[in-house]
Amino acid sequence: MYSSSEDGFQSNDQTGVSRGKPMPGDLHLDTGRLANIFKARIKNTGCPFCEHDEWELPLQAGATGVGLPWACGKEYFRSGTPAVMLNCKYCGFIRLHSLNVLADIVVEDSSKTVALEVCDE
């Protein structure tokens, strides 16, 4: 299940660097908004393989998600659809959600960058 930012998200800035005001264009993932969108839109939160309901968002400090490369024959283009990746904490299944559909979760406020841990309530 997904918990609110007050109920279980923990700060995890892996750089160890204290940040001031973000530079223009310094974008970050708003995990509070992400959790609220998931709560509102996703009805079956269990893993499709093991049925456990504990997910984590492996996020590098400052990253906004992952990019899915495009293929053209045997060639791959490094740019592609941006996505949020969640891992099942029990079996390791990886699920992806398109950032194109998840509006307003990439923001210019560095205080919103925290590690997302989604678990049973």
QUIQUIJO-V606153 format. One line per field, one symbol per residue. ss: DSSP state (a for helix, b for strand, c for the rest). psi: psi as a letter, one per 30 degrees, with the letter a starting at -180 (. if undefined). burial: I if it has 16 or more other ideal C-beta (glycine too) atoms within 10 Angstrom, else O. A space follows every 50 residues. Layout:
# QUIQUIJO-V606153
ss->???
psi->???
burial->???
This chain:
# QUIQUIJO-V606153
ss->ccccaaaccbcccccccccccccccccbbcaaaaaaaaaaaccccccccc ccccbbbccccccccbbbbbbbccbbbbbbbbbbbbbbcccccbbbbbcc cccccbbccaaaccbbbbccc
psi->lkllffgfkkkijffgkkkakklkfjklkjfeeeeeeeeefjejflkfef glhjkljjkkkflgalkklkkjbgkkkflakklkkkkkfefgkklkkkff eikgfjlgjfffjlkkjklk.
burial->OIIOIOOOIOOOOOOOOOOOOIOOOOIIIIIIIIIOIIOOOOOOOOIOOO OIIIIOIOIOOIOIIIOOOOOOOOOOOOOOOIIIOIIIIOOOOOOOIOIO OIOOIIIOOIOIIIIIIIOOO
